[in-house]
Amino acid sequence: RAGLGYCGAKNITSLQDNSQFIRITSASMKESHPHDVMISREAPNYSIR
């Protein structure tokens, strides 16, 4: 429910009815992450590689 505002949905039903998946390239995925940030310790459950 916390992400409903990102999609402009008022409730879960409208999110399910009006949502669509968008495929992005690996270059887009890399660009969407923060740049020039030094990672001191990588999280065990997340990797950008």
KOLVEXGU-949917 format. One record per residue: residue number from 1; residue in one letter; chain; x negated, y, z of N, C-alpha, C in turn. Coordinates in nm, 3 decimals, padded with zeros to 5 digits. Example, Ala and Ser with C-alpha at 12.3 -4.5 7.8 and 13.67 -1.06 7.14 Angstrom:
% residues 2
   num   residuo   cadena      n.c1      n.c2      n.c3     ca.c1     ca.c2     ca.c3      c.c1      c.c2      c.c3
     1         A        A   -01.319   -00.569    00.780   -01.230   -00.450    00.780   -01.320   -00.330    00.780
     2         S        A   -01.285   -00.225    00.708   -01.367   -00.106    00.714   -01.290    00.003    00.787
% end
This chain:
% residues 49
   num   residuo   cadena      n.c1      n.c2      n.c3     ca.c1     ca.c2     ca.c3      c.c1      c.c2      c.c3
     1         R        A   -00.082   -00.120    00.000    00.000    00.000    00.000   -00.085    00.126    00.000
     2         A        A   -00.206    00.115    00.049   -00.292    00.232    00.056   -00.326    00.287   -00.083
     3         G        A   -00.325    00.203   -00.186   -00.361    00.246   -00.320   -00.245    00.290   -00.406
     4         L        A   -00.124    00.297   -00.351   -00.008    00.337   -00.431   -00.023    00.478   -00.487
     5         G        A   -00.080    00.567   -00.408   -00.097    00.705   -00.452   -00.190    00.718   -00.572
     6         Y        A   -00.289    00.629   -00.581   -00.380    00.633   -00.696   -00.307    00.606   -00.826
     7         C        A   -00.204    00.524   -00.818   -00.129    00.485   -00.938   -00.004    00.567   -00.959
     8         G        A    00.031    00.652   -00.864    00.152    00.731   -00.876    00.278    00.653   -00.849
     9         A        A    00.266    00.541   -00.779    00.382    00.457   -00.748    00.441    00.496   -00.613
    10         K        A    00.573    00.494   -00.605    00.640    00.529   -00.479    00.659    00.408   -00.389
    11         N        A    00.662    00.289   -00.450    00.676    00.167   -00.372    00.610    00.052   -00.448
    12         I        A    00.606   -00.063   -00.383    00.537   -00.177   -00.442    00.608   -00.227   -00.568
    13         T        A    00.739   -00.220   -00.570    00.814   -00.264   -00.688    00.779   -00.181   -00.811
    14         S        A    00.773   -00.049   -00.795    00.738    00.036   -00.909    00.593    00.015   -00.950
    15         L        A    00.507   -00.017   -00.856    00.369   -00.049   -00.890    00.362   -00.175   -00.976
    16         Q        A    00.437   -00.277   -00.937    00.438   -00.402   -01.013    00.499   -00.383   -01.152
    17         D        A    00.602   -00.303   -01.162    00.671   -00.285   -01.290    00.593   -00.197   -01.387
    18         N        A    00.521   -00.098   -01.337    00.458    00.002   -01.424    00.307   -00.010   -01.434
    19         S        A    00.248   -00.110   -01.373    00.102   -00.121   -01.375    00.056   -00.195   -01.500
    20         Q        A   -00.070   -00.171   -01.536   -00.132   -00.242   -01.647   -00.281   -00.254   -01.619
    21         F        A   -00.338   -00.366   -01.658   -00.481   -00.387   -01.642   -00.553   -00.328   -01.761
    22         I        A   -00.667   -00.267   -01.734   -00.748   -00.207   -01.839   -00.886   -00.271   -01.833
    23         R        A   -00.930   -00.324   -01.945   -01.061   -00.388   -01.952   -01.166   -00.280   -01.979
    24         I        A   -01.274   -00.282   -01.901   -01.383   -00.187   -01.924   -01.511   -00.264   -01.956
    25         T        A   -01.602   -00.197   -02.022   -01.729   -00.260   -02.058   -01.823   -00.260   -01.939
    26         S        A   -01.930   -00.336   -01.949   -02.029   -00.339   -01.841   -02.096   -00.203   -01.825
    27         A        A   -02.111   -00.129   -01.934   -02.168    00.005   -01.926   -02.076    00.098   -01.848
    28         S        A   -01.945    00.084   -01.867   -01.849    00.165   -01.792   -01.853    00.131   -01.644
    29         M        A   -01.868    00.003   -01.614   -01.877   -00.039   -01.474   -01.999    00.020   -01.407
    30         K        A   -02.110    00.020   -01.479   -02.234    00.077   -01.425   -02.219    00.227   -01.403
    31         E        A   -02.156    00.297   -01.496   -02.137    00.441   -01.485   -02.038    00.480   -01.376
    32         S        A   -01.947    00.391   -01.341   -01.847    00.425   -01.241   -01.902    00.417   -01.099
    33         H        A   -02.021    00.359   -01.082   -02.082    00.351   -00.950   -02.165    00.478   -00.924
    34         P        A   -02.191    00.509   -00.798   -02.271    00.627   -00.766   -02.412    00.617   -00.825
    35         H        A   -02.464    00.731   -00.867   -02.598    00.736   -00.925   -02.697    00.788   -00.822
    36         D        A   -02.822    00.750   -00.839   -02.934    00.803   -00.760   -02.913    00.787   -00.610
    37         V        A   -02.861    00.674   -00.568   -02.842    00.647   -00.426   -02.936    00.534   -00.388
    38         M        A   -03.016    00.556   -00.287   -03.108    00.453   -00.240   -03.033    00.360   -00.146
    39         I        A   -03.025    00.232   -00.183   -02.957    00.133   -00.099   -03.060    00.072   -00.006
    40         S        A   -03.043    00.095    00.124   -03.139    00.042    00.220   -03.115   -00.105    00.249
    41         R        A   -02.988   -00.145    00.246   -02.955   -00.285    00.270   -02.828   -00.316    00.194
    42         E        A   -02.833   -00.414    00.105   -02.717   -00.447    00.024   -02.616   -00.528    00.105
    43         A        A   -02.489   -00.498    00.087   -02.384   -00.570    00.158   -02.379   -00.715    00.112
    44         P        A   -02.356   -00.809    00.203   -02.356   -00.950    00.164   -02.239   -00.989    00.074
    45         N        A   -02.131   -00.913    00.076   -02.013   -00.948   -00.002   -01.995   -00.862   -00.127
    46         Y        A   -02.097   -00.783   -00.164   -02.083   -00.696   -00.280   -02.218   -00.681   -00.348
    47         S        A   -02.217   -00.696   -00.479   -02.340   -00.679   -00.556   -02.306   -00.615   -00.689
    48         I        A   -02.389   -00.521   -00.735   -02.363   -00.456   -00.863   -02.441   -00.522   -00.975
    49         R        A   -02.512   -00.627   -00.947   -02.592   -00.697   -01.048   -02.511   -00.796   -01.124
% end
